[in-house]
Amino acid sequence: MNWKQPIPSDIRENKSLDTISRLILYEILTLCQNRPYVFSFMHGNKRIRVELERGQCLLNVARFSRETGWGRKLISKSFEIISKWHTELHTEAMSFGLIITVKDYDKITKMDSEGATKDNARTTQGQRKDNSKNKSVKSVESDKSVKKEILSKDSTSFGNADVNFVINAFKEVFGFEPSSHRGQNARQTAWAYTQKLRKVIREKKGKDFIDSDELFQKATRRYFEWILQQEWSENVVSLRPMLVHLYKFLQQEK
C-alpha cells in the first residue's frame, strides 16, 4: 500500500502525554491504514492472515519491547495514558500480538485547518475544565487509592485472594489482562494454577512444610518473569502456559 499516514502535530502540544506515550501513539498511527486490509506474516511455522479495519493495526508488544528497551508494563501504562488523555485505544490480545483499534481515528487524521482550529479550541477548553475540576479529580483519585488499598489488604472480599493476585501479577509482567483459553475464562485458569503451584511447592518442600502466601506470591512472580525471558513468550496471551511449564521451572529452582 502507498498510504501515507497523516500525523497530527497537535499530539506534541498535548502536555498530558509524556514522551514515551507520545512516541508509542506515533508508532500506532503509522501502523494503521485508512481502509480495511489484510496483514499477512509468518508466525513460527504458520502463515497468519489478519483482517484489520480502518484505524486498526497489529503490534507485537514483545518485539517492540526488545527493540525500544521499554518494558511491557511501561508500554501498557502508556496505552492507559493515551486512552485517558488523547484518544481511546481498544486492545485485543492474540497469540501473535495486540490488535489495536484507535477509536477516534477519523478525527485524529483529519488534517484540514478548520478541524485543527476546532481541535485546538477543544484542547484549550478541556485543559480549562481539567484545571477547574482539579480538586474534585484529586478527591476521586484519593478514593480510588483507598479502594485499591482495601483490595490489596482484603482480596477475599472481592473473590479468591490467590486468583486476584495471579491475574494482577500476569498483567504487571506481560502488560495486559490474560485472555480466556478454550472456553475457560482467566479466573478459572488462575484457580487451577494456584492449586497446582501450592501442591508442587508442598511436594518439593516436604509434608512438614507449612505453606504461606508470601512464598506463593514470590514463586509466582519469579515464574512469570522466567516465562517472559523465554523465546516463545511473545505467544503468551493466557494463563494456560503457566500450567504447562510449571514443573520445568521448579526443577531449575533451588
N, C-alpha and C positions, 0 to 999 in steps of 0.2 A: 504493500500500500504506500501511496505517496502523500498521505495525510500529514500535514504539519500542524501539530497541536499548538493553538494559541495559549500562551501562559500569561494570565493577567498580572500586571505589575503591582496591583494593589495588595497582593499577598505579602510583599515586602513591607507594606505600610501597616499591616496588622501587628501591632505591638504585643498582642496576646499570644502570638506564636513564637516560640524560641527557634533558634537557628536550625536545630536538628529536625523539628517538626515541619519547618518551612521546606527544608530540602527533601524530606520524605513526601510532602504534598506535591512538590515539583516532580518527583520521580513517578508518583501515581498518575499525575495528569499526563505526563509524557508517554506513559504506557497505554493510556486509554485511546480509543478510536471514536470517530464521530458517526459511526454506523455499525450495525451488527456485523460480527466477523467470527471466523473460526481460527483458533490458535492451535497449531499442531507442533508437537515436540516429542522427543524421546524421553521416557522416564524409566530408568533401568533398562530392561529388555523389551519394554512395551512402547508402542506408539500411541500417544494420547492426543485426542482431538477435543478441544473445549469450545463450546459455543458461547460467545460473550456478546452482551448487548452494548449499545451506545453508552459511553460513560462507565464501562467496566474494564477491569484489567486483571491480570493474573500476576501475583507477586510471590516468588519463592523466598519466604522470610529467612530460612536457614542460609541460603546462598547470599542474600542481601546483607545479612548479619556478618557473614565472613568477609564479604567484600568491603564493607564500611568499617568493621570493627565495633559496631554498635550492638549491644546485647539485645536479645529478643524482648526482654522486659522493657527496655528503653524504647524500642520500636512500638511495642504495644501501647505504652504510655503516650507516645506521640499520636497514635491513632485517636486516643481519647481526647487529647488536647485539640486536634484538628476538628473532631466532631463537635466539640463544645464551643470552640471559638471561631470557626471559619465555615466549614461545611460538613454535614453529616456523612460519615463513612459506614457502609454496611459491609461486614466481612463474613465470608463463609469458608470454613476450613475444609480443605480437601487433602487427599494423600500426597498431592504434588504441589501444594502451595495454597495461598489465600486468594479467593476471588473477591475483589474489592469493587464495590459499587459507590460511585460518587453521586449522592442524592441530588445535589443542585448543579449537576454537570452543565446543563444548558445555560444557566445564569452565569456560572463561572467563566465559561468560554465565550460569552457574548462580548465582543470587543468594540461595539460602536460607542461613540462619545457620549450619547445620551445615557446608555446603560452604565457607562463608567461614572458619569455625574451622579446618577441615582445611587449607585453602589457607594460612592464616597459619602453622599448625604446620609445613607442608611448606616454606614460605618460610624460617622460622627454622632448621629442620633443614638446609636447603640452604645457608644462609649459614654455619652452623657447619661443614658439610662443606667448603665452599669455603675457609674460613679454615684448617682443619686441613690442607688439601692445597695451601695457597698456594705452598709451596716447590716441590712437585712440578710444579704448573702453570707456575710461572716457568721451571722446567727444560725442560718440554715446549715452551713458547713460545720459549725460547732456541734449542732445537734447530730449531724451525721457521724462526726468523730466519736461522740458519746455512744451512739448506737453500735459503731464498729468495735469500740472497746468492750461494750457489753457482750457482743457476739463472740469476741475472742476469749472472754473470760468464762462464758457460759454457753458454748455452742450447742449443748444438748437441748437448750430451749428452742432452737431453730432446726433441729434434726440431729442425726448422729454426729458426734464430735469428730470421730475419725474420718468419716466421709467428707465432712466440711473441710477438714484440714487437707485431705488428699486433693480435692477439687481446687482449693486455693493454691496449694503447692505446685500443681500442674500449671496453673495459669501464670504463676510467678516465674517459673523456669522456662516455659515454652512461649509465653506471651499471648495465649488465647485460651478460651474455655475448651475443655475436652468435648469431643462430639460423641454421639451415640455409636454403637457398633452392633450391626446385625440385629436390630430390634431391641437391644439392651441399652437403656439410657446411661449417661455418665455416672449417675449416683449408684445405680445397680452395679456397674463395673467397679466403682470405687469401693463399694461394700465388699465385693468378692476379693479385691486386692487387700483390704485391711485384714480380712480373716486369714488369707494366705500368708501375709507377711508376719502377723503375730504368731501363726502356727510354726513357720520355719524358724523364727527367732527362738521360740521355746525349744524346738528340736536341736538347734545349734548350741544353745546355752546350757541345756540340760533340764531335767524335770524339776530341779530345786530352784531354778531361776524364777525370779519374780518380775513379770513384765511391767513396763512403765510407759506412760505416754511420751515422756521425753526421749526414750530410746526409739520408740516407733516413729516419732517425728524426725529425729536425726537420721535414721536409716532411710526414711522416705525421701528426704531432701538429697542425701548423698546418692541414692539410687536414681532419682530423676536427673540429677546433674551428670551422672555417669552415662545415662542414655543419651543426653544431649551431646556428649562427646563422640558418640558412635557415628559412623559414616551414613547409616540409614536413618538418622534422627529426623531428617527433613521429611520423612514419610509419616512421622508420628502425628496423628490428629485425635486419637482417642486414648483411653487408659488400657486398652487391650494389650499392647506390647509390655506393659508393666507386669502383667500376669505371666506372660510367656518367658521373659528373660530374668525373672527374679532369682532363680536358683543359680544361674550363671554369674550374676552379680555377687551373690552372697558367697560363692566359692572363692572370690577374689578378696573378700573382706576378712579381716582377722577376727 
